[in-house]
Amino acid sequence: MEFSMTGFTQEHGIRRYIFKAASVDQKFREFAVDADVTVARKYGIALQELPLLCRRLLESDAAGQISRMEGDASMQDARVLTFSEELMRQHADRCADLERALQERRRSHRRPNTARLGEHWRGRQ
């Protein structure tokens, strides 16, 4: 399934991102993902990141949601997912781990002593 964001609405600090999904058989369905903006800020998630994170949530949960909806077309509520605080915390933890790994790589790189740079090949030791 391909998901494309068609818009969002915000009410009482909850943003609802609306996505249109195109399946292989070219049927279109609408999905929505709710995200609490205050909680996102608490975990350092920028508003610009939320649509992509919500899309990833849809992509990871698409098979389960679609199979449940195939049986009953009236299940409008099943098409709304929530980007929960737990998922936001997991994302923040992954970002922090990546940042630590990057800092570790930067620290392990040693710069040469510029005062003695090139002395070995000049024959001075």
Secondary structure, DSSP 4 states (H G I P E B T S, - for coil): -EEEEEEEEEETTEEEEEEEEE-TT--EEEEEEEEEHHHHHHTT--TTTHHHHHHHHHHHHHHHHHHHHHH-TT--GGGEEEE-HHHHHHHHHHHHHHHHHHHHHHHHPPPP-GGGTTTTTTT--
